[in-house]
Amino acid sequence: MTDTATPRYYLVPNYHISESPAQPVIDPATLEEVGVRAEVSSEELDWVLTRVNSAQASWKRLDAKTRAQYLHRLANRIEAADVSQCAVLMSREMGKPYPEAIGEVANCAAIFRYYAEMARDEAGKVAGTTQSGSLQYARYEPYGVSAHIMPFNFPILLMCWTVAASLAAGNGCVIKPAAATTLSTLEFMRVFDELPEGLVACVPGDAATGEALVKSERTHAIAFTGSVAAAQAVAAAAAQRMKPAVIEAGGSDPMIITANAPLAVAAAGAVTGAFHMSGQVCTSTERLYVVDSIHDDFIDAFVAETQRLRIGNGLEKSEIGPLVSQAAREKVQRLVNDAVAKGAKVACGGRVPPGLETGWFYEPTILTDCTPAMDILSEELFGPVVAVVRVDDFEAALQAANDSRFGLGASIFTTDLAEAHEASERLEAGMVWINNPMIDNDALPFGGWKASGLGRELGRQGLDAFRRTKMVVLDHQPIRQDWWYPYPNDWFYTGGGRKHV
């Protein structure tokens, strides 16, 4: 792919290519150049925002049924498209195994269908009247233009979650992809040809581009996924401008293995929870709390399942691809080294795979004998490493799992119904998985507690994040009300006691 084939940004349905220097895109598995990307200038960003705001002015006036028809046509386009090129680009840009990349892109159609119909069905509320002859109701209206600042790990799916909701609510959308997944995002943007021209735009750039989108007077709502530090900066900048923001800031998810867990299933589930996409998932299991009575048997099964995983290029037969960058692997190695220096044992992994010294690979790693003194239990790792803590019992596991500034998701494996219910009530997280980690549902809210985020994606709350309410009071027969000015004389205080008005 050359710089002339790769647009700087895609403004549906027109490409716009400028002359500023392009930057190489490097495959994290081979360290070869995949292509090039460029970043929009402030003048180009200004031009894009003008176009999207203009298109949104017409989009918001469409009735809900017509907007839904557009979104269904977009979903049809995704389902009919050959998305293999987008998936290959994603795998080559950030290392994701091809089955996961193709599945991510192919599964995006459903969210547009869901919000197309949700916006039609949930358009407001008629309230019981406070005055006879008056129709009193709330209606929903769009904010205007939403800015979507995306991560590298699920660049297409997470973008579609918030863009679908925003479009269904009547907004226009400006997307800033992660630098590491610019090419695959631009490739996917072609599906938005189904929408009115200029309604959706993609603006490649760095942190300064994201900051400009948040601070611009021509964006009116923000969706952000990224680190806690970046999320705090985005939330503060949005709050200063009174903009609503949906913030997903990652986490350090715990998983509890109780004495009543089915060990074979729990071991297999822990492998997926900890090592899916090389641990580069916001809801990856990073802290594992195992009850003492089954600890050793579980570790044996967990290690055996982990050693079945294949490591390699995402376009080959492998479950574990490279980390996205050298910096990402260096962080993983730092946290592993710190844990080992403080007494952790390496049950498996803990190194660069032999024969895969080129690229940013790291073996799936299980650390046992971990303690709270280790940095790995308090930082978000974002790599194929899980820290195992031996606990006395279920109660100790719950307390330890909650002892974190993060609160995105939490998992538990148990066959005891009481434990399952207790965990669902007491785990301090926005999502709890029982015997099946990491599942999401378009109809249920996705998001975290504590430092893991603000607001929700998906479900009814995901739609409400991109629309505001307006209360309307309509008296169809105008009459002079008895409480209007001026008040009758006998309503005033005369010194003889309180009058009832």
N, C-alpha and C positions, 0 to 999 in steps of 0.2 A: 504494500500500500504506500503510495507516495503522498507528498504534501498537497499535490493538486487534486488527488482523489479523496482526500480527507478534508471535509469542510471545517473551517474554524468554528463555526456554529451553524446549527440548522434551524432556520426560521421557516416553519411550514407554510407553503411547500417549496420555498426558495432557498438555495444555497447562497452563502455569502462568504467569499474567501478574501482575506486581506494579505498584505505583503510583509507583515512582521515575521521575525525569525521563528522557525518551528523548533520543537524540542523532541528528541528521540524518545520512543516508547520501547522499553527493554523487557524482554521475556524473562521472568524471574526463574524459569527452569533452565534456560540455556544461556542467558545473558546476551542473546542476539537481539538486534534491532528489529522490532515488529513493524514499525512505521514511525510517523511523527505526529505531533500535536502542536497546536498553537493556542494562544490565549487572547481573549478579546481585549481590545483597548477600552478606555473609558468612553471614548466617542462611540465606539461600536455598541457598547452596553447601553448607552443613552438611546441610540437608534432602536435597539431591540425593545427596550422598555416602552418607547413611544408606540411602536407597532403593536405590541401585545395589549397595552391599555386600550388602544383604538379598537382592536378586534374584540376585546372583552365587553366593550360598551354595547356591541350588537348581540353578543352571546348571552348576556344577562337578560336581555329582553325576550329571548325565546321561551316558549312555554316548556314545561317539564317534559312533556311527551316528545317534543321535537329534539330537545337535548338528549333524551334517552335514545332516540333513534340514531343520532350521531354516534353515541358511545357504543351501541350495539354494532354498528357498522365497523367501528374501530376494532371491537373484539373479533368480528368476523375476519378482518384483515390480519390480525395476529394469528388466528387459527389457520388461515389459509396460506400464510407466508412461509417461505423457506427461511427459517431462523438459524440455520446451521452456521452461516457466516458470522452472525452476531455471537453465537456460542463459541465458535473457534477464536474469534477476537478476544472474547472475555477470558478464555483459558490461556491464551498467549499473553495477554496483558497482566493478569494477576495470578495465574497458576491454577485456577479452579479446574477440577476434573471435568471432562467434557460432559458426562451424563448429568452432572449437577448444573452445568451451564445451560445445556439445552433444556433441561427441565425447568430451570428458572424462567427462561424466556417464554417457553410454551405455556406456562401456567399463568401468564399475566392476563389472559383474556377474561377470566372469570371475575376479576375484581372490577373491571369496567361494566360488566353485566350487573353485578351486585349493586353498585352505586347508581347505575342508570335507573334501576327500579326502586331502590331505597329513596332516592330524591323525589321520585314521583309519589311514593306512598307517604313519606314523612315531610309534608310541606308546611306544617304549622299546627295550631291548636285553637279550638274554640273553647273559651272559658265560660263557666256559669256567670251570668251577668250580675253586676252589682246595682243595676238600675233598670227598671222595666223600659221596654222600647229601645234598648241599646244592644247592638251586636258587638261583642268584645272578644278579640282574638289576637293571636300572635302569628306572624308570618316570618319566614326565613328569607334572607337576602344575602348575596355574596359580598365578600369584602372588596374584591377588585382583582388584583393580580397577586398570586402567591409565588413565593420563591422557594425552591426545593434544592437544598444543599445536601448532596448525596455521598454515601460512603463507597468504598471500593468492593466490599465483600458481597453485597447483593445489589449491584448497581441498577439493574433493570426492575427487579421485583419490588424493592422498597420504593423506588421512584414511582412505579405504577400504583402502589398503595395510596400514596398521598395525592398524586396527580389525578387519579380517577375520582377520588372524593372531591377534590377542588373543582374539577370540571363539572361534575354533576351538580355542585352547589351553584355554578354559574360564574366561576372565576376563570381568568386566564392564568397561564403557568409559565414560569421561567425556571429552567433546570440548570443547575451547575453540577456537572458530574465530578466525581473524584478524579484527580489527575491520573491515577493508575488505571482507570477504566473509561477514559474519554472515547476511545475508538469504538468500543462496543456500544456505548450509549449513543453515539452519533449514528451508528448503523441502525439501531433500533428506532431512532427518531423518525425514520421513513414512514412508520405505520400511522403517524399523526397526519399524514396527507388526507385522511378521511375527515378531518375537522376543518372548520373555516380557516382561511389563510391568516397567519399571524397569531393565532390563539395560543400556541405552544411554541416555546423557543428553548434551545439548548445553548448555553454560553460557557465553553471551556475556559478554565482559568484556575488561579491559585487561591490562597486564603484571602487575598486582597479583593478578588472578584466576589467571593462570598460575602465579605464584609460590606462591599459596596451595595450588594443586593439587599442586605438586611437594613442598611441605613438609608436607602433610597426612599424618597417620598412617593415614588411610583410603584412600590411594592407594599402590600397591605396585610400579608400573613406570611408566616415562615414555617417551613418544615425542615428540620435538621437532624441528621444522624452522625455521630462522631464521638470523639473523646470527651471526658468530663470537662477538661479545661476549656476546650473549644466550645462545648455546649454552654458553659457558664458565660462565656463571652458573648455568644449569640443571644442567649436569653436576656442578658443585661442590656445589650444594644437594642433588642426588640422592645423590651419593657420601657426603655427610655423614650421610645417613639410610640408607646401605647399600641404595639402590634401584637396580636396573638401569635404564639409560637408553639408548635408541637416539637418537643425535644426528646430524642432517644439517645442516651449517653452511655450505653453499654453497661457492663457489669462484671461481676465475678460470681457466677451462679453456683450455688451449692447443690449437691445431690446427696441424699441420705439413703443408706442401705441398712435396713433394719434387720433384726434377728428373724423376722418373718418374711424376708425377701426370697423370691425364687432365684437362687444364685446364678443359674445358667442364663436366665433371661436378664437378670440385673447386670451381669457382666457384659452381655451383648449390648444392652441399652446404654451402659456407661461408656462403652467404646464409641458408639455413635454420638452420645452427648458430649464427650470430651474431644473427639478427634475429627468430627465432621468438618470438612473443608479446612483441614489442618488446624482446627481450633479457632479459626478466624470468623467466628459467629458471635454476635453480641450475647446470645443465650447459651454459649458453650458452657459445659460443666468444667469449672476450674478448681472447685473445692469439693472433695468427696469425703463424707463422714460415714464411717463404717463401724457398726456396733461390734464390740470386742469379741463376742461369742462366735461370730461368723467371719471375722476379719481375715484370718489367714486363708480360709477356704475361698473366700471371695477374691482375694488378691491373686491366688493361683489361677482361678478361672478368668479373671480380668486380664492378666498377663498373657494367658494362652490365646484369648480372643484378639488381643492387640497385636500379637505376633503374626496373625493371619493377614494383616493389612499389607497391601502392596504400595510401595513408595516410588514415585516417578513423575515424569512429565504428565500434565493433565490431559494431553492428547493421546496418551498411551493407556494401557490397562492398569490403572492405579487408583486407589482410594485417597492416598495422601500425596498431594502436590506440594510445591514449594511455598514458603511464606512469600508475602507480596514484595518484600524488599530486604536489603541487607540490614537496615535499621531494625526491622521487625524481628529478624533472627537474632540480632545482637541483644535485643531486649529479653528474648526468651532465654538465651544462654546466660545472661546476667542473673535472671531470677533463679534459674536452675543452680548456678554456681553458688549463689547466696544460700539457697536452701541446703545444699550439700555441705557447705561450710558450717552450717548451724545444726547439722546432725541428720538431715534427711538421707534416706537410702534410695538408690536408683534400682527399681525393680525391673525396668526395661527402658531402653532408649537412652536419652541423655547425651546425644552426640549427633554430629553430621553423619548421615548414612554413608558407609564405605562405598566408593564408586560413584557417588553423587556430590563430589566436591564442587563441581560447577553448578551455579544456581544457589538458591537460598533454601535448601532442604534442611529438615530437622526430623529426627526419628520421633514417632509417637512415644511419649515418655510418661512413666508412672513413678511418682516419688512417694515413698511411704515414710512413716515416722515423722510427719510434718507437724510443726507447732506454730502457734500464733506469732512467735518471734520472727518467723521467716517472712520476707517481703512478698513472697508468692501468694500468701493468704490475704494480703491487703491491697495488692495492685491488680489491675486488669491485665492478664497475661497476653491474651490474643495469640495463642500458638498451641501446638499439639502437646501440651503438658498438663497433667492433672496432679494436684497435691492431695494425698490421702491422709486423713487424720483418724486415728483410732479413738473411739469414744466408748464410754461405759455402757450407755443405754440410749433408748429413743429420746428421752427427755434431754440428755446431754447433747444429742445430735441436733435437736431443734434449737437449743440455746446457742450452740456454736455456729450453726448455719445463719442465724439472725445477727450474729456479731460481726457486722460488715456495714460499711457506708453505702454499699450497693444494694439494690433491690429490684433487679429486672425480672429474672425468673428463678425458680427453684424446683427441684425434682425429688421424688422419693420412690423407692421400690419396696413394696410390702404386699402381703396377702391378708393383712389384718385390717378389717374395715374401720375399726376404731382409730388405728394409726393413720389411715388415709384421711379420714375426716378431721382428725386433730391437726394433721399437717396442713390441710387446705385452709384451716382457720388461723393457724398460728405462724405459718411461714410469712415473713415480711418481704413480700415480693408482689409485683404486679401480675405475675402468671405462675401457676403451680401445675406441674405435670406429675401424675401418679401412674407409674408403670409404663410411661410412653413419653420420653422427653422431646422437647423442641417443636411440637406440633403447633400450627397456628390455624385460625379459622377466620375467613373473611367477615363473618357475622359477629365476632367477639373482639373486644378491645385488646390491643397490643400496646404494652408500655410498662414503665417501671415505677417503683417507689424510690424514695430517698434520692441519692445522687444519680440514679439511673434514668431520670427524665421527668418531663412534665407533659401532661396531655396524653392523648391516645390516638393511635392509628387503628384503622379497621373498625367494623361495627358501626352502630349509630353514632357513637362518640367521634369516630374518625370522620364522619360527614359533618357533624356539628363543629368540628375544629375549623372548618373553612366557610362557615356561614354565621351570620349574626341575626338576632331576633329584632323584630319591630312590633311593639304593641299597637294595635289599632282599636279605637273605640268609635263605633259608627251608630249614630242615632238617625234612623231613616225618616223619622218625622220630627223635624226641629221644633222644639218648644222651649219656652223660658223655664229654667229649672228653679225650684224654690230655694236652693242654696246659693244661687248666684248673688253677686253684689247688686244693689245695696241690701244689707240685712234689714229685716223688719225691726222696728224699735223695741218690740217686746223681747228680742233676743239678747239685748244688752244687760249687763249687770246693773242692778238698781240698789244694791245693798241689802236686799231682803232675802238673800239665799241664792243658790245657783239655779240658773234657768237651764232646762234641757233643750238643746238645739238638735 
